[in-house]
């Protein structure tokens, strides 16, 4: 049987030719083949090759806050000619701007930001020798060719275009043949068969490998270890027949800041009593109100930011098992991890391929999406992908556009204003002592990551949850439907928005339990999709 060679990272880097298209499977620190990416950068510094490559990554490679440089290793003028990504290196505003951001913002390479699920579809199309991808994900957003077309600088040519098919408009992206796939797994057997027993996710490893293999390219796999024993076939996710070389990197991190936790890979069960609670602050207030939109047995997507705290709210209320969480990296069920390791989950029910998970998400297969907002426009548009003053604070679109395309219900969470504020919480009330000076509800957002007008056309139910008010998109109009006890509607809400806000005739007070530092006694809504069979009572 075929036995792929075991190479050093430096040796593997020599197999990447000038002008190659290189697809990298990663999600921040999760699955990042960092040793190989570092070796590519080092080879270029020493020899000037490989030069003018195209890099494709559905989700960003590397995690700056965890010390994993990822795609920054190849962010060198002359090495990187073009990059296509779903997200990009990000971190706090006080952190220096990552090298890749500096390169693309200076026009040092062509750069595209496409929704992560769509990038996975591009890889599958390349593998299947299909011409490209037709999608309605991102219509009306920055990804729409009539707006920005997903281009990140002025040197980047058009790639996406609008096509009409069966009386509908679609965004079309051509498939891009892949020359080299760089993927990561846990263990390689002597025949190159790859298992993922220590990984937080399998991501798009198989799709990425097939995109290279089917186009006559090569597949390089970074693994934590090798074994002399052949893997049981049902444990193999990427068959060795597709793998051309193995690089062993025993120190690869499982997730951001985590070398290995068996509860994340699903090989052990973790007691959730160990998980730190949330302090009683604005974040908890917002997460509590978002949690009130959930129903028993919901299949719910969870995004990065304030929304990531909602599972902890359910745990505190004794409702931890009542909702199945779906994370774009592939975890289904369990308890989603917050912070640097977001994208992983403790005690998941299943870990599916990201590329498959995105089919569920794009098609509206979830009951509700709990996401964040950075800015909201007059039309209800949401921006989470661009902060002009510090572009590296947000990673970009990621799976946001895929998730929101056809989600039936969306809850966007965020603070009502930005900037330093002082509030008094307790006794069922919120009092604003001093407010942030930056309005987050604006005439126009810096970048449209979700289109309010398209959402209204599709009949999506949309809430914007803040610490002082809940707003709803009603007939395309951003409307205040609830305010917090202790908040003055005119002074604290209408006057602090940068746009005129409609006020509902049936304006209500937010539930006072949200603003009390003790368990709420939260109750979830009735199951949305009850199973009923003739003659049966369920």
Buried (B, 14 or more C-beta within 10 A) or exposed (E): EEEBEBBEBBBBBBBBBEEBBBBBBBBBBBBBBBBBBBBBBBBBEEEEBBBBBBBBBBBBBBBBBBEBBBBBBBBBEBBBBBBBBBBBBBBEEEBEBBBBBBBBBEEBBBBBBBBBBBBBBBBBBBBEEEEBBBBBBBBBBBBBBEBBBBBBBEBBEEBBBEEEEEEEEBBBBBBBBBBBBBBBBBBBBBBBBBBBBBBBBBBBBBBBBBBBBBBEBBBBBBBBEEEEEEBEEEEBBBBBBBBBBBBBBEEBBBBBBBEBBBBBBBEEEBEBEEBEEBEBEBBBBBBBBBBBBBBBBBBBBBBBBBBBBBBBBBBBBEBBEBBBBBBBBBBBBBBBBBEBBBBBBBBBEBBBBBBBBBBBBBEBBBBBBBBBBBBBBBBBBBBBBBBEEBBBBBBBBBBBBBBBBBBBBBBBBBBBBBEEBEBEBEEBBBBBEEBBEBBBBBEBBBBBBBBBBBBBEBEBBBBBBBBBBBBBBBEBBBBBBBBBBBBEBEEBBBEBBBBEBBBBEEEEEBBBBBBBEEEBEBEBEEBBEEEEEEEEEE
